[in-house]
């Protein structure tokens, strides 16, 4: 799960376990978390992100392979087409978003 991404970030920054998990959990639990065997509570996960000096958005960007989430991508494409008054592209992107079942809510009058 998320631990593997945290481990990658930690290693890329050259940080030891102790500096990332201080006041969060034991070394054993940190290793298990990074190996996907444990999860952390939200407050503890946020502390780990803080210790890594990254935001949740940065974490999600890294976790997603440096690509936007699908819903962010379609939201951007839809708003860009709408603002450019390109109704054909707007409808195409709305259709793609609905086909991918990402939860785009339609505005109903």
Phi, psi and omega per residue, in radians:
X1 nan -2.235 -3.060
X2 -1.328 -0.428 -3.084
X3 -1.066 -0.625 -3.130
X4 -1.138 -0.670 3.102
X5 -1.192 -0.725 3.094
X6 -1.041 -0.747 3.137
X7 -1.064 -0.765 3.127
X8 -1.065 -0.802 3.127
X9 -1.090 -0.801 -3.118
X10 -1.043 -0.813 -3.126
X11 -1.171 -0.683 3.111
X12 -1.120 -0.502 3.104
X13 -1.540 -0.109 3.134
X14 1.239 0.525 -3.094
X15 -1.708 2.399 3.060
X16 -1.346 2.791 3.106
X17 -0.880 -0.805 -3.042
X18 -0.981 -0.702 -3.088
X19 -1.284 -0.454 -3.118
X20 -1.530 -0.590 -3.036
X21 -1.878 0.239 3.124
X22 -1.078 2.303 -3.099
X23 1.065 0.329 3.121
X24 -1.958 -0.965 -3.127
X25 -2.839 3.048 3.136
X26 -1.291 2.880 3.105
X27 -1.050 -0.718 3.141
X28 -1.063 -0.812 3.127
X29 -1.177 -0.607 3.099
X30 -1.108 -0.777 3.122
X31 -1.110 -0.772 3.125
X32 -1.114 -0.670 3.092
X33 -1.087 -0.839 -3.113
X34 -1.176 -0.385 3.096
X35 -1.616 0.073 3.100
X36 1.386 0.278 -3.114
X37 -1.664 -0.223 -3.134
X38 -2.449 2.829 3.009
X39 -2.113 2.806 3.092
X40 -1.919 2.581 3.015
X41 -1.103 2.727 -3.071
X42 -0.981 -0.787 -3.121
X43 -1.114 -0.652 3.123
X44 -1.250 -0.676 3.093
X45 -1.095 -0.736 3.099
X46 -1.092 -0.628 3.092
X47 -1.148 -0.694 3.092
X48 -1.073 -0.795 3.100
X49 -1.038 -0.738 3.108
X50 -1.082 -0.748 3.123
X51 -1.145 -0.495 3.072
X52 -1.453 -0.146 -3.129
X53 1.075 0.780 3.048
X54 -2.323 2.750 3.099
X55 -1.630 2.958 3.079
X56 -1.096 -0.677 3.110
X57 -1.085 -0.736 3.096
X58 -1.112 -0.728 3.114
X59 -1.046 -0.818 -3.133
X60 -1.123 -0.653 3.093
X61 -1.063 -0.814 3.125
X62 -1.145 -0.806 -3.116
X63 -1.057 -0.561 -3.120
X64 -1.560 0.310 3.095
X65 1.244 0.594 3.128
X66 1.050 0.658 3.072
X67 -2.260 2.670 3.095
X68 -1.226 2.704 3.021
X69 -1.114 2.643 -3.103
X70 -0.981 -0.763 -3.107
X71 -1.155 -0.612 3.070
X72 -1.162 -0.721 -3.134
X73 -1.088 -0.873 -3.125
X74 -1.171 -0.659 3.099
X75 -1.051 -0.751 3.109
X76 -1.099 -0.844 -3.106
X77 -1.097 -0.728 -3.130
X78 -1.136 -0.825 -3.121
X79 -1.177 -0.632 3.114
X80 -1.112 -0.788 3.134
X81 -1.137 -0.731 3.139
X82 -1.094 -0.817 -3.112
X83 -1.153 -0.480 3.101
X84 -1.524 0.045 -3.094
X85 0.988 0.607 3.108
X86 -1.740 1.505 -3.025
X87 -1.194 -0.533 3.119
X88 -1.133 -0.875 3.122
X89 -1.132 -0.655 3.096
X90 -1.017 -0.905 -3.131
X91 -1.089 -0.696 3.125
X92 -1.073 -0.772 -3.118
X93 -1.227 -0.636 3.053
X94 -1.088 -0.762 -3.141
X95 -1.098 -0.761 3.100
X96 -1.061 -0.745 -3.141
X97 -1.104 -0.743 3.125
X98 -1.196 -0.659 3.117
X99 -1.127 -0.605 3.140
X100 -1.413 -0.049 3.084
X101 0.912 0.896 3.128
X102 -1.681 0.081 3.030
X103 1.564 0.497 3.066
X104 -1.184 2.202 3.123
X105 -1.627 2.274 3.105
X106 -1.416 2.537 3.058
X107 -1.544 2.159 -3.134
X108 -2.004 2.420 3.120
X109 -1.584 nan nan
